[in-house]
Amino acid sequence: GGASANITTLPTVTPASGVFVKVTLSATEMTADNVTVSFIDAAGAEWCDLLVNIQTAARQIDDLAYPTTSGRSIDVDTTGGVEVGTIAADAITAAAIATAAIDADAIASDAIGSAEFAQAAADKIWSSATRALTDKANFALAAAEYDNINKAVSGTVDSGSTTTIIDAERTEAATDYWKGSVIYFTGGGNIGIVRRITAFNAATDTLTLSPALPNAAAAADTYIILRNEFAEVLVDAMKADTLTASALAADAVTEMQSGLATSAALSTVQSDTDDIQSRLPAALVSGRIDASVGAMAADVITSASIAAGAIGSSEAPNLDAAVSSRATPAQVNTEVLDVLNVDTFAEPAQGAPPATATLIQKIGYLFKFLRNRHTQTATTLSVYADDATTVDQKATVSDDATTFDRGEIVSGP
């Protein structure tokens, strides 16, 4: 509340020399739901302190009392329970309901039935629950595609036959408006049957169907039409005996037969099968076919496919001994070392070293140029034979005081 303050009009003793004190409060001082007046004796001994509370609201605490009094908005029962007469529109929000507050234990058995649940309330709940399912903004569809979905309609047959139905509710003005669409019967003698609409007469409200229905369409039969934009139907399953001989058009049967093998083609297959069977052995050897191999693909025989000791002199007659008697890696190594350490080679003879030479020739020229006699004049480099007198190789040289140049080695002398 507000801060305490002295009243505007001081209290007076009325009547004079009496024991009563008159207190007058102004309209401003009475502007509150609860007005509290505190009486304190300034002298400290003439009277005791007093506190008076004045309620100015139309509804007082007493209005909560039991039993119910007409005009009061809260009905309190004998156990202290409060019965709410009305709830303001939109007063119950998602935020006002605690998580998991409404469960099976919170609702008495049969507490909510048709009598307790107003139709308008049910409609509003349904509208809110399905709004996300019917709002085009929540579908990944273009506006035109969404509108096409809404072109699916339902209806009731007035009269008909096995190939036509008449429904006065089909008031679409355009001729063949429903041509190419699919009709699905939801009630009557053709329940569950799907047919293509081949024509629509807007003047007579007549739909023509193909192929013919198993039973003539009759009054009160119900159906759904799916607009031709969505009339291609993917069937996951069919009711037993739905696909009958009468349900198949002649061109459908022809299409099926065109994909089947002819008797002539089957005769060829049978002939080839007989030929293959004649080439197969009468019995298997260790579970395998015993046959001669006419050809092999490249690299079909690998080291892993050859068993140890599989190839000997009998299997490879061009070998002069079994593979097992061939040189081992250690023996090969000994022979290589023998060539390097024991065998000797003559020095290269007179002539120009070839551009393409064996390793022995290259090593021989290097050793000859390192070991044998060399002479060099202002114009010629000479390499001698082992006799130190015969020039075997030579090259032209020059020096211009900046660059020394030696030409390619050529034959002597």
C-alpha positions as CSV (number, residue, x, y, z in Angstrom):
1,G,0.0,0.0,0.0
2,G,0.9,3.7,0.1
3,A,2.9,5.5,2.8
4,S,1.3,6.6,6.0
5,A,0.4,10.3,6.4
6,N,-1.7,12.5,8.7
7,I,-5.3,12.9,7.6
8,T,-6.4,16.2,6.1
9,T,-9.1,16.9,8.7
10,L,-8.0,16.5,12.4
11,P,-10.3,14.4,14.6
12,T,-12.7,16.2,16.9
13,V,-14.5,15.2,20.1
14,T,-18.2,14.8,19.5
15,P,-20.2,15.9,21.5
16,A,-17.9,18.3,23.3
17,S,-16.6,17.0,26.6
18,G,-17.8,13.5,25.4
19,V,-15.8,10.2,25.0
20,F,-16.3,9.9,21.2
21,V,-13.8,11.1,18.6
22,K,-15.1,11.9,15.1
23,V,-12.8,11.1,12.2
24,T,-13.5,12.5,8.8
25,L,-11.7,11.0,5.7
26,S,-11.7,12.8,2.3
27,A,-12.6,11.2,-1.0
28,T,-8.9,11.1,-1.9
29,E,-8.0,9.3,1.3
30,M,-10.7,6.8,0.6
31,T,-9.4,5.9,-2.9
32,A,-8.1,2.4,-2.2
33,D,-9.4,-1.1,-1.9
34,N,-8.2,-1.3,1.7
35,V,-7.9,1.9,3.9
36,T,-6.0,1.6,7.1
37,V,-6.4,4.3,9.9
38,S,-3.9,4.2,12.7
39,F,-4.9,6.0,16.0
40,I,-1.9,6.9,18.2
41,D,-2.2,9.2,21.2
42,A,0.4,11.9,20.8
43,A,0.3,12.6,24.6
44,G,0.9,9.0,25.2
45,A,-1.7,8.3,28.0
46,E,-5.2,9.6,27.1
47,W,-6.2,6.5,25.0
48,C,-4.8,3.2,23.8
49,D,-3.5,2.9,20.2
50,L,-6.0,1.6,17.7
51,L,-5.9,0.3,14.1
52,V,-9.0,0.3,11.9
53,N,-9.1,-1.3,8.4
54,I,-11.8,-0.2,5.9
55,Q,-12.5,-2.4,2.8
56,T,-13.9,-0.4,-0.1
57,A,-14.2,-3.1,-2.8
58,A,-17.6,-4.3,-3.9
59,R,-16.6,-7.9,-3.3
60,Q,-15.4,-8.6,0.3
61,I,-13.8,-11.6,1.9
62,D,-17.3,-12.5,3.2
63,D,-18.4,-13.1,-0.4
64,L,-16.2,-16.3,-0.4
65,A,-18.3,-17.9,2.3
66,Y,-20.3,-21.1,1.9
67,P,-23.1,-21.7,0.9
68,T,-23.3,-20.1,-2.5
69,T,-25.1,-16.7,-2.7
70,S,-26.6,-15.6,-6.0
71,G,-24.3,-13.1,-7.8
72,R,-21.1,-14.4,-6.5
73,S,-18.6,-15.7,-9.1
74,I,-16.9,-18.4,-6.9
75,D,-18.8,-21.4,-5.6
76,V,-17.0,-23.0,-2.6
77,D,-18.2,-26.5,-1.6
78,T,-18.2,-28.1,1.9
79,T,-14.7,-29.5,1.3
80,G,-13.2,-26.2,0.3
81,G,-13.3,-26.9,-3.4
82,V,-14.0,-24.1,-5.8
83,E,-16.3,-24.6,-8.8
84,V,-15.6,-22.2,-11.7
85,G,-18.7,-21.1,-13.5
86,T,-17.0,-19.7,-16.7
87,I,-13.5,-19.3,-18.1
88,A,-12.6,-16.3,-20.2
89,A,-11.8,-17.0,-23.8
90,D,-8.1,-18.0,-24.5
91,A,-7.5,-18.0,-20.7
92,I,-6.0,-21.5,-20.8
93,T,-2.7,-21.3,-22.7
94,A,0.1,-23.8,-23.2
95,A,2.2,-21.8,-20.7
96,A,-0.6,-22.1,-18.1
97,I,-0.5,-25.9,-18.2
98,A,2.4,-27.5,-16.5
99,T,4.3,-30.3,-18.3
100,A,2.6,-33.6,-17.9
101,A,-0.1,-32.0,-15.7
102,I,-2.9,-33.7,-17.7
103,D,-2.5,-37.4,-17.6
104,A,-4.9,-40.4,-17.1
105,D,-4.8,-40.0,-13.3
106,A,-5.8,-36.3,-13.5
107,I,-9.0,-37.1,-15.4
108,A,-11.8,-39.1,-13.7
109,S,-13.3,-42.1,-15.6
110,D,-15.9,-40.9,-18.1
111,A,-15.3,-37.3,-17.0
112,I,-15.2,-36.0,-20.5
113,G,-18.1,-37.1,-22.7
114,S,-20.2,-35.6,-25.4
115,A,-22.3,-33.8,-22.8
116,E,-19.3,-32.2,-21.1
117,F,-17.4,-31.4,-24.4
118,A,-19.1,-28.7,-26.5
119,Q,-19.1,-29.2,-30.2
120,A,-17.5,-25.8,-30.8
121,A,-14.7,-26.8,-28.4
122,A,-14.1,-30.1,-30.3
123,D,-14.1,-28.2,-33.6
124,K,-11.5,-25.7,-32.3
125,I,-9.2,-28.5,-31.0
126,W,-9.5,-30.3,-34.3
127,S,-8.8,-27.2,-36.3
128,S,-5.7,-26.4,-34.3
129,A,-4.5,-30.0,-34.5
130,T,-4.9,-30.3,-38.2
131,R,-3.9,-26.8,-39.2
132,A,-0.3,-27.8,-39.7
133,L,-1.4,-30.7,-41.9
134,T,-3.6,-28.6,-44.2
135,D,-1.7,-25.4,-44.4
136,K,0.0,-25.2,-47.8
137,A,2.9,-23.3,-46.2
138,N,3.9,-26.5,-44.3
139,F,4.1,-28.5,-47.6
140,A,7.1,-28.5,-49.9
141,L,4.7,-27.9,-52.8
142,A,4.2,-25.1,-55.3
143,A,0.9,-23.3,-55.0
144,A,-0.4,-24.8,-58.2
145,E,0.5,-28.3,-57.0
146,Y,-1.3,-27.7,-53.6
147,D,-4.4,-26.5,-55.4
148,N,-4.4,-29.7,-57.6
149,I,-4.5,-31.8,-54.5
150,N,-7.6,-30.0,-53.4
151,K,-9.3,-31.1,-56.7
152,A,-9.9,-34.5,-55.3
153,V,-13.7,-34.7,-54.6
154,S,-16.2,-37.2,-53.2
155,G,-19.7,-37.8,-54.2
156,T,-22.8,-40.1,-54.2
157,V,-24.2,-41.8,-57.2
158,D,-27.8,-40.9,-58.3
159,S,-28.0,-43.6,-61.0
160,G,-25.7,-45.5,-63.3
161,S,-24.6,-48.7,-65.1
162,T,-21.4,-50.7,-65.4
163,T,-19.8,-48.0,-67.6
164,T,-21.4,-44.7,-66.4
165,I,-22.5,-42.9,-63.2
166,I,-24.7,-39.9,-62.9
167,D,-24.3,-37.5,-60.0
168,A,-26.3,-34.2,-60.0
169,E,-23.6,-32.7,-57.7
170,R,-21.1,-32.9,-60.5
171,T,-21.7,-29.3,-61.6
172,E,-18.3,-28.7,-63.2
173,A,-19.1,-26.7,-66.4
174,A,-16.3,-27.9,-68.7
175,T,-16.9,-30.9,-70.9
176,D,-14.4,-33.7,-70.1
177,Y,-13.3,-31.8,-66.9
178,W,-12.8,-35.2,-65.2
179,K,-11.4,-37.1,-68.2
180,G,-8.3,-39.0,-67.4
181,S,-9.0,-38.8,-63.6
182,V,-9.4,-41.9,-61.4
183,I,-12.6,-42.8,-59.6
184,Y,-12.4,-45.0,-56.5
185,F,-15.7,-46.5,-55.1
186,T,-15.9,-46.2,-51.3
187,G,-19.3,-47.7,-50.8
188,G,-21.9,-49.9,-52.6
189,G,-21.6,-52.9,-54.9
190,N,-18.2,-51.8,-56.3
191,I,-16.5,-50.8,-53.1
192,G,-12.7,-50.9,-53.5
193,I,-12.9,-50.8,-57.3
194,V,-10.8,-48.2,-59.2
195,R,-11.6,-47.1,-62.7
196,R,-10.3,-44.5,-65.2
197,I,-12.8,-41.8,-66.3
198,T,-12.8,-41.6,-70.1
199,A,-15.4,-38.9,-70.5
200,F,-17.5,-36.3,-68.6
201,N,-20.8,-34.8,-69.9
202,A,-21.2,-31.6,-68.1
203,A,-24.8,-31.2,-69.4
204,T,-26.0,-34.5,-67.9
205,D,-23.5,-34.8,-65.0
206,T,-22.5,-38.2,-66.4
207,L,-19.1,-39.8,-65.9
208,T,-18.0,-42.6,-68.3
209,L,-15.7,-45.3,-66.9
210,S,-13.4,-47.9,-68.4
211,P,-13.1,-50.8,-68.2
212,A,-16.6,-51.8,-67.2
213,L,-17.5,-52.3,-63.5
214,P,-18.2,-55.8,-62.2
215,N,-21.5,-54.5,-60.9
216,A,-23.8,-51.7,-62.2
217,A,-23.4,-48.5,-60.2
218,A,-26.5,-47.8,-58.1
219,A,-28.1,-44.9,-56.2
220,A,-26.3,-44.2,-52.9
221,D,-23.0,-45.7,-54.0
222,T,-20.2,-43.4,-52.8
223,Y,-17.0,-42.6,-54.5
224,I,-13.9,-40.4,-54.6
225,I,-12.4,-38.8,-57.7
226,L,-8.7,-38.0,-57.9
227,R,-8.0,-35.3,-60.4
228,N,-6.0,-36.3,-63.5
229,E,-2.9,-34.4,-62.3
230,F,-2.5,-37.1,-59.6
231,A,-4.3,-40.0,-61.3
232,E,-1.2,-42.2,-61.8
233,V,-1.7,-44.6,-58.9
234,L,1.1,-46.8,-57.5
235,V,-0.6,-50.0,-56.2
236,D,1.3,-51.7,-53.3
237,A,-1.3,-54.4,-52.8
238,M,-4.6,-55.6,-54.2
239,K,-7.6,-57.3,-52.7
240,A,-7.9,-60.9,-53.5
241,D,-9.4,-61.6,-57.0
242,T,-9.4,-57.9,-57.9
243,L,-7.5,-58.5,-61.1
244,T,-10.0,-60.5,-63.1
245,A,-10.2,-61.4,-66.8
246,S,-12.9,-58.8,-67.3
247,A,-10.8,-56.1,-65.6
248,L,-8.0,-56.5,-68.1
249,A,-8.4,-54.6,-71.3
250,A,-7.6,-56.3,-74.6
251,D,-4.6,-54.1,-75.2
252,A,-3.3,-54.9,-71.7
253,V,-3.4,-58.7,-72.5
254,T,-1.6,-58.0,-75.8
255,E,1.1,-56.0,-74.0
256,M,1.7,-58.9,-71.6
257,Q,1.9,-61.4,-74.3
258,S,4.3,-59.3,-76.3
259,G,6.8,-59.6,-73.4
260,L,6.6,-63.4,-73.3
261,A,8.9,-65.7,-75.2
262,T,7.4,-67.3,-78.3
263,S,7.2,-71.1,-78.8
264,A,10.0,-70.7,-81.5
265,A,12.2,-68.9,-79.0
266,L,11.6,-71.5,-76.4
267,S,12.5,-74.3,-78.9
268,T,15.9,-72.6,-79.4
269,V,16.4,-72.3,-75.7
270,Q,15.5,-76.0,-75.3
271,S,18.0,-77.0,-78.1
272,D,20.8,-75.0,-76.5
273,T,20.0,-76.6,-73.1
274,D,20.1,-80.1,-74.6
275,D,23.5,-79.3,-76.2
276,I,25.0,-78.1,-72.9
277,Q,23.7,-81.2,-71.1
278,S,25.3,-83.5,-73.7
279,R,28.7,-81.9,-73.0
280,L,28.5,-82.3,-69.3
281,P,30.2,-85.4,-67.8
282,A,28.1,-88.2,-66.5
283,A,29.6,-87.9,-63.0
284,L,31.7,-85.4,-61.1
285,V,35.3,-86.1,-59.9
286,S,35.7,-85.1,-56.3
287,G,32.7,-82.8,-56.7
288,R,34.1,-81.0,-59.8
289,I,33.6,-81.3,-63.5
290,D,36.3,-83.3,-65.2
291,A,36.9,-81.4,-68.5
292,S,39.7,-80.3,-70.9
293,V,40.6,-76.7,-70.9
294,G,40.7,-75.2,-74.4
295,A,42.0,-71.8,-73.5
296,M,42.8,-69.6,-70.4
297,A,42.5,-65.9,-69.7
298,A,45.7,-63.9,-69.3
299,D,47.4,-64.2,-65.9
300,V,45.0,-66.9,-64.8
301,I,48.0,-69.1,-63.5
302,T,49.7,-67.3,-60.6
303,S,52.4,-68.4,-58.1
304,A,49.7,-69.1,-55.5
305,S,47.9,-71.5,-57.8
306,I,51.0,-73.7,-58.3
307,A,51.6,-76.2,-55.5
308,A,55.1,-76.7,-54.2
309,G,56.9,-79.4,-56.2
310,A,54.2,-79.4,-58.8
311,I,56.6,-78.8,-61.7
312,G,59.5,-81.2,-62.3
313,S,61.3,-82.7,-65.2
314,S,58.3,-84.9,-66.1
315,E,56.0,-81.9,-66.1
316,A,58.5,-79.7,-68.0
317,P,60.5,-81.9,-70.3
318,N,62.5,-79.0,-71.7
319,L,64.3,-78.7,-68.4
320,D,67.5,-80.8,-68.2
321,A,66.9,-81.3,-64.5
322,A,64.2,-80.9,-61.9
323,V,63.4,-77.3,-60.8
324,S,64.6,-78.3,-57.4
325,S,68.2,-78.9,-58.8
326,R,68.4,-75.4,-60.3
327,A,70.9,-72.9,-58.7
328,T,69.9,-71.4,-55.4
329,P,70.2,-67.7,-54.7
330,A,73.4,-68.4,-52.7
331,Q,74.9,-70.2,-55.6
332,V,74.0,-67.4,-57.9
333,N,75.6,-64.9,-55.5
334,T,78.8,-67.0,-55.5
335,E,79.0,-66.9,-59.3
336,V,78.5,-63.2,-59.4
337,L,81.3,-62.6,-56.9
338,D,83.5,-65.0,-59.0
339,V,83.0,-62.8,-62.0
340,L,83.9,-59.7,-60.1
341,N,86.9,-61.1,-58.1
342,V,88.4,-63.9,-60.2
343,D,87.6,-63.5,-63.9
344,T,89.9,-61.1,-65.9
345,F,89.3,-59.0,-69.0
346,A,91.6,-57.5,-71.6
347,E,91.7,-53.7,-72.0
348,P,89.6,-52.1,-74.8
349,A,91.4,-52.1,-78.1
350,Q,92.2,-49.1,-80.3
351,G,89.1,-47.3,-81.5
352,A,86.4,-44.8,-80.4
353,P,84.4,-45.8,-77.4
354,P,80.8,-46.6,-78.5
355,A,77.9,-44.5,-77.3
356,T,76.1,-47.7,-76.3
357,A,78.4,-50.1,-74.6
358,T,78.3,-53.0,-72.2
359,L,79.1,-52.6,-68.5
360,I,82.4,-54.5,-69.0
361,Q,83.4,-52.1,-71.9
362,K,82.6,-49.0,-69.8
363,I,84.6,-50.2,-66.8
364,G,87.4,-51.2,-69.2
365,Y,87.7,-47.7,-70.7
366,L,87.7,-46.1,-67.3
367,F,90.4,-48.4,-66.0
368,K,92.5,-47.9,-69.3
369,F,92.3,-44.1,-69.0
370,L,93.3,-44.3,-65.3
371,R,96.2,-46.7,-65.7
372,N,97.8,-46.2,-69.1
373,R,100.1,-43.4,-70.4
374,H,98.6,-40.0,-71.4
375,T,100.2,-37.1,-73.2
376,Q,98.8,-33.7,-74.0
377,T,100.0,-31.0,-76.3
378,A,98.4,-27.6,-76.9
379,T,96.0,-29.3,-79.3
380,T,95.8,-33.1,-78.6
381,L,95.1,-35.4,-75.7
382,S,96.5,-39.0,-76.4
383,V,95.8,-42.2,-74.5
384,Y,98.3,-45.1,-75.2
385,A,98.0,-48.8,-75.3
386,D,99.7,-51.0,-72.7
387,D,102.9,-50.8,-74.7
388,A,103.0,-47.0,-74.0
389,T,103.9,-46.2,-77.6
390,T,100.7,-46.9,-79.6
391,V,98.0,-44.2,-79.4
392,D,94.7,-46.1,-79.1
393,Q,92.4,-43.0,-78.4
394,K,92.7,-39.3,-78.7
395,A,90.8,-36.0,-78.4
396,T,91.3,-32.4,-79.6
397,V,91.9,-29.8,-76.8
398,S,92.1,-26.0,-76.8
399,D,92.5,-23.2,-74.3
400,D,91.7,-19.5,-74.9
401,A,92.9,-18.5,-71.5
402,T,89.3,-18.5,-70.3
403,T,87.9,-21.9,-71.1
404,F,89.7,-25.3,-71.5
405,D,87.9,-27.5,-74.0
406,R,88.4,-31.2,-74.6
407,G,86.6,-32.8,-77.5
408,E,85.0,-36.3,-77.7
409,I,87.4,-39.2,-77.5
410,V,88.0,-40.7,-81.0
411,S,90.2,-43.5,-82.3
412,G,94.0,-43.2,-82.5
413,P,96.7,-43.0,-83.6
